[in-house]
Amino acid sequence: MKLGLVTAILEHMNFEEVIDFASKNDIESVELACWPSGDAERRYAGVSHIDVKNLTDEKVDYIRAYAKERQVSISALAYYPNPLSHDSKKRDEAVEHLKHVIKAADRLDINLVTTFIGRDQTKSLSENFAILETVWRPLIDLAESLQVRLGIENCPMLFTEDEWPGGQNLMTSPSNWRKVFEILDSDYLGLTFDPSHCIWQQLDYIQPIYEFKDKLFFVHFKDIKLYPDKLADVGVMATPLEYMAPKLPGYGDVDWLAFLSALSDIKYNGPTSIEIEDKAFEGSVEEIEKSIQHSVNYMKSVMY
């Protein structure tokens, strides 16, 4: 497994600086953020290290050469919107930009896009499943025609009041994964699996590795810390950030040795990315960069 990094945390850097930072810090690959330009509505969104909409042949050659010269591979292009939003304008914009990302992945010979399925918060779970085919089949058809795989992250996007109660991503649990894969049957649709999202949902994050081994396209290394005293006070009906917090790998409740052991059982050799969303280390650019370096060192210590 190549140890990589989700680049959204490096919003203060351009493409070249991201690749140089990765090269200098023993980071073997990067999952490059590819949001459209403009203001973002939430943290880590809106970061763009490749302008996929205006990608020229010259830029394609430049990006590939720059990364290759520094021995950093681009494991995936990342764009995490809500393609099922009840706001038709936002939905259409998300779908259209996702098409640009898929086409860019093909041109760059990356052939993997990491994203969300999305969810219409105004509709029930069953109503959301009913509209999946209409929204997603054209995207999957495009991905299949270009042989670009789509790795859907299992983050519920249910953290703040504006995302409550349903969240903004259907891909939350093994039960939902089975349903999505049944409706959207394709070898090019799979999982970007982050074990931390299972922790606060009280889900098993080991067993699904075995069941969904053929759908495991990408793995995120992010941790979550539950605060039992806070949970006991507000309960599971509260917004999750009231009783948990994203943490650096090793600073939360994920058993990384057990997780990596399960990945070795299935002989997973796909891409990985450390994902940094720990507010305790966001006081400055220097702190952010040190937190990445610490996380790389920690993950290497348990991986090898």
C-alpha positions as CSV (number, residue, x, y, z in Angstrom):
1,M,0.0,0.0,0.0
2,K,1.3,3.5,-0.9
3,L,0.8,5.9,1.9
4,G,-0.9,9.0,0.6
5,L,-2.5,12.3,1.7
6,V,-5.9,14.0,1.1
7,T,-4.7,17.4,-0.1
8,A,-7.8,19.4,1.0
9,I,-6.0,20.3,4.2
10,L,-3.3,22.0,2.1
11,E,-5.5,24.8,0.9
12,H,-2.7,27.3,1.3
13,M,-0.6,25.5,-1.4
14,N,-0.9,25.3,-5.1
15,F,-0.4,22.0,-7.1
16,E,3.4,22.3,-7.3
17,E,3.8,23.1,-3.6
18,V,1.6,20.1,-2.7
19,I,3.7,17.7,-4.8
20,D,6.9,19.2,-3.4
21,F,5.6,18.9,0.2
22,A,4.6,15.3,-0.4
23,S,8.0,14.5,-1.9
24,K,9.9,16.1,1.0
25,N,7.8,14.3,3.7
26,D,8.0,10.7,2.4
27,I,4.4,10.8,1.2
28,E,4.1,8.4,-1.7
29,S,0.8,9.6,-3.3
30,V,-1.8,12.4,-3.2
31,E,-5.5,12.4,-3.5
32,L,-5.8,15.8,-5.2
33,A,-8.7,18.1,-4.3
34,C,-10.5,19.2,-7.5
35,W,-13.4,21.5,-6.4
36,P,-14.6,24.2,-8.7
37,S,-13.4,27.7,-8.1
38,G,-15.5,29.9,-5.8
39,D,-16.6,30.1,-2.2
40,A,-17.2,26.9,-0.2
41,E,-20.1,26.2,2.2
42,R,-18.2,24.0,4.6
43,R,-14.7,23.2,5.8
44,Y,-12.2,21.5,3.4
45,A,-14.6,22.1,0.5
46,G,-13.7,24.5,-2.3
47,V,-10.0,23.5,-2.4
48,S,-8.7,22.9,-5.9
49,H,-5.2,21.7,-6.8
50,I,-6.2,21.0,-10.4
51,D,-8.5,23.0,-12.5
52,V,-10.3,20.1,-14.2
53,K,-12.7,22.3,-16.1
54,N,-9.9,24.1,-18.0
55,L,-7.5,21.2,-18.4
56,T,-5.4,21.6,-21.6
57,D,-3.2,18.9,-23.2
58,E,-0.2,20.9,-22.2
59,K,-1.4,21.1,-18.6
60,V,-2.0,17.3,-18.5
61,D,1.5,16.7,-19.7
62,Y,2.9,19.2,-17.1
63,I,1.0,17.7,-14.2
64,R,2.0,14.1,-15.0
65,A,5.7,15.1,-15.5
66,Y,5.9,17.3,-12.4
67,A,4.6,14.5,-10.1
68,K,6.7,11.8,-11.8
69,E,9.9,13.7,-11.5
70,R,9.3,14.0,-7.7
71,Q,8.3,10.4,-7.4
72,V,4.8,11.2,-6.1
73,S,1.9,9.4,-7.7
74,I,-1.6,10.9,-8.0
75,S,-3.8,8.2,-6.5
76,A,-7.2,9.9,-7.2
77,L,-9.0,13.1,-8.0
78,A,-11.2,14.2,-5.1
79,Y,-14.5,16.0,-5.3
80,Y,-17.1,15.5,-2.5
81,P,-20.3,17.4,-3.2
82,N,-24.0,16.4,-2.8
83,P,-25.2,15.2,-6.2
84,L,-28.6,14.4,-4.8
85,S,-29.2,17.8,-3.2
86,H,-32.9,19.0,-3.1
87,D,-31.6,22.3,-4.5
88,S,-31.8,21.6,-8.2
89,K,-29.2,24.3,-9.0
90,K,-26.6,22.8,-6.6
91,R,-27.4,19.3,-7.7
92,D,-26.9,20.1,-11.4
93,E,-23.7,22.0,-10.7
94,A,-22.3,19.1,-8.6
95,V,-23.2,16.5,-11.4
96,E,-21.7,18.7,-14.1
97,H,-18.5,19.3,-12.2
98,L,-18.2,15.6,-11.3
99,K,-18.3,14.9,-15.1
100,H,-15.3,17.2,-15.5
101,V,-13.4,15.4,-12.7
102,I,-14.1,12.0,-14.3
103,K,-12.9,13.2,-17.7
104,A,-9.8,14.7,-16.1
105,A,-9.0,11.5,-14.3
106,D,-9.1,9.7,-17.6
107,R,-6.8,12.2,-19.3
108,L,-4.3,12.1,-16.5
109,D,-4.3,8.3,-16.5
110,I,-5.4,8.3,-12.8
111,N,-8.6,6.4,-13.4
112,L,-10.0,6.9,-9.9
113,V,-12.4,9.6,-8.6
114,T,-13.3,9.8,-4.9
115,T,-16.7,11.4,-4.1
116,F,-20.1,11.1,-2.4
117,I,-23.3,9.6,-3.6
118,G,-25.2,12.5,-1.9
119,R,-28.6,12.6,-0.3
120,D,-31.8,14.7,-0.6
121,Q,-32.4,15.7,3.0
122,T,-36.1,16.5,2.2
123,K,-36.8,12.9,1.2
124,S,-36.9,9.6,3.1
125,L,-34.2,6.9,2.7
126,S,-36.4,4.9,0.4
127,E,-37.3,8.0,-1.7
128,N,-33.6,8.7,-2.1
129,F,-32.9,5.2,-3.3
130,A,-35.7,5.7,-5.8
131,I,-33.9,8.6,-7.5
132,L,-30.4,7.1,-7.5
133,E,-30.7,5.6,-11.0
134,T,-31.9,8.8,-12.6
135,V,-29.1,10.9,-11.2
136,W,-26.2,8.4,-11.1
137,R,-26.7,6.2,-14.2
138,P,-25.4,8.8,-16.6
139,L,-22.3,9.4,-14.4
140,I,-21.6,5.7,-14.2
141,D,-22.1,5.3,-17.9
142,L,-19.5,8.0,-18.4
143,A,-17.1,6.5,-15.9
144,E,-17.5,3.0,-17.5
145,S,-16.9,4.4,-21.0
146,L,-13.6,6.0,-19.8
147,Q,-12.7,3.1,-17.4
148,V,-12.6,5.5,-14.4
149,R,-13.6,4.0,-11.1
150,L,-15.7,5.9,-8.6
151,G,-14.9,5.4,-4.9
152,I,-17.8,6.6,-2.7
153,E,-16.8,7.6,0.8
154,N,-18.9,6.3,3.7
155,C,-19.1,9.7,5.5
156,P,-22.7,10.5,6.4
157,M,-22.1,14.3,6.1
158,L,-24.1,14.7,9.2
159,F,-22.2,16.9,11.6
160,T,-23.9,20.3,11.8
161,E,-27.5,21.6,12.1
162,D,-27.8,22.4,8.4
163,E,-27.0,18.8,7.7
164,W,-29.4,17.4,10.3
165,P,-31.3,15.1,10.4
166,G,-30.6,13.0,7.3
167,G,-27.1,14.0,6.4
168,Q,-25.9,14.6,2.8
169,N,-24.6,11.2,1.8
170,L,-26.5,7.9,1.6
171,M,-23.4,5.8,1.8
172,T,-23.4,5.5,5.6
173,S,-23.6,1.8,6.5
174,P,-23.1,-1.7,5.1
175,S,-26.9,-2.0,4.8
176,N,-27.0,1.1,2.6
177,W,-23.9,0.1,0.6
178,R,-25.6,-3.2,-0.4
179,K,-28.6,-1.3,-1.6
180,V,-26.6,1.3,-3.5
181,F,-24.5,-1.4,-5.2
182,E,-27.7,-3.4,-6.0
183,I,-29.4,-0.4,-7.7
184,L,-26.2,0.9,-9.4
185,D,-24.6,-2.4,-10.4
186,S,-21.3,-1.6,-11.9
187,D,-17.7,-2.8,-11.5
188,Y,-16.7,0.9,-11.6
189,L,-18.6,1.8,-8.5
190,G,-17.0,1.0,-5.1
191,L,-16.0,2.3,-1.7
192,T,-13.7,4.9,-0.3
193,F,-13.6,3.4,3.2
194,D,-12.9,5.6,6.3
195,P,-13.2,3.5,9.5
196,S,-13.6,6.6,11.7
197,H,-17.2,7.2,10.4
198,C,-18.1,3.8,11.7
199,I,-16.9,4.6,15.2
200,W,-19.4,7.3,16.1
201,Q,-22.2,5.4,14.3
202,Q,-21.5,2.4,16.5
203,L,-20.8,0.2,13.4
204,D,-18.3,-2.6,13.0
205,Y,-15.4,-1.3,10.8
206,I,-13.5,-4.6,10.5
207,Q,-16.1,-7.1,9.2
208,P,-17.1,-4.9,6.2
209,I,-13.5,-5.2,4.9
210,Y,-14.1,-8.8,4.2
211,E,-17.6,-8.5,2.9
212,F,-16.8,-5.7,0.5
213,K,-13.3,-6.5,-0.4
214,D,-14.1,-6.5,-4.1
215,K,-15.6,-3.0,-3.7
216,L,-12.8,-1.5,-1.7
217,F,-11.3,1.1,-4.1
218,F,-9.6,3.4,-1.6
219,V,-8.9,3.7,2.1
220,H,-8.8,6.8,4.3
221,F,-6.7,6.9,7.5
222,K,-8.6,9.3,9.8
223,D,-9.4,8.8,13.4
224,I,-12.4,9.8,15.6
225,K,-12.5,10.3,19.4
226,L,-15.8,9.7,21.2
227,Y,-16.4,11.6,24.4
228,P,-18.7,9.2,26.5
229,D,-19.5,12.0,29.1
230,K,-20.7,14.3,26.3
231,L,-22.7,11.5,24.6
232,A,-24.3,10.6,27.9
233,D,-25.4,14.2,28.2
234,V,-26.7,14.9,24.7
235,G,-27.5,11.4,23.4
236,V,-27.3,10.1,19.8
237,M,-30.0,12.4,18.6
238,A,-27.7,15.4,19.0
239,T,-25.5,16.6,16.1
240,P,-22.4,14.3,16.2
241,L,-19.8,17.0,16.8
242,E,-21.5,17.5,20.2
243,Y,-20.0,14.2,21.3
244,M,-17.1,13.3,19.1
245,A,-14.2,14.9,17.2
246,P,-12.1,14.0,14.2
247,K,-8.5,13.3,15.3
248,L,-5.1,12.5,13.8
249,P,-4.5,8.8,13.3
250,G,-3.6,7.3,16.6
251,Y,-5.2,10.0,18.6
252,G,-8.7,8.5,18.5
253,D,-10.6,5.2,19.0
254,V,-9.7,3.3,15.7
255,D,-7.7,0.2,16.4
256,W,-5.2,0.7,13.5
257,L,-3.4,-2.6,14.0
258,A,-6.7,-4.6,13.8
259,F,-7.8,-2.5,10.8
260,L,-4.5,-3.0,8.9
261,S,-4.5,-6.7,9.8
262,A,-7.9,-7.1,8.1
263,L,-6.6,-5.2,5.1
264,S,-3.7,-7.6,4.9
265,D,-6.0,-10.6,5.2
266,I,-7.8,-9.5,1.9
267,K,-4.4,-8.6,0.4
268,Y,-5.5,-5.0,-0.1
269,N,-2.8,-3.2,-2.1
270,G,-4.8,-0.2,-3.3
271,P,-4.3,3.5,-2.6
272,T,-4.6,5.1,0.9
273,S,-4.8,8.7,2.1
274,I,-4.2,10.2,5.5
275,E,-7.0,12.7,6.1
276,I,-6.4,15.5,8.5
277,E,-9.4,17.2,10.0
278,D,-8.2,17.7,13.6
279,K,-9.0,21.2,14.8
280,A,-6.5,20.8,17.6
281,F,-3.8,21.2,15.0
282,E,-5.1,24.0,12.8
283,G,-3.8,27.0,14.7
284,S,-1.4,27.8,12.0
285,V,0.1,26.6,8.7
286,E,3.1,25.3,10.6
287,E,0.9,23.2,12.9
288,I,-1.0,21.7,10.0
289,E,2.2,20.7,8.3
290,K,3.6,19.2,11.5
291,S,0.4,17.3,12.1
292,I,0.7,15.7,8.6
293,Q,4.4,14.8,9.3
294,H,3.4,13.3,12.6
295,S,0.6,11.3,11.0
296,V,2.8,10.0,8.3
297,N,5.4,8.8,10.9
298,Y,2.6,7.2,13.0
299,M,1.0,5.4,10.1
300,K,4.3,4.1,8.8
301,S,5.1,2.8,12.3
302,V,2.0,0.7,12.3
303,M,2.0,-0.3,8.6
304,Y,5.5,-1.6,8.3
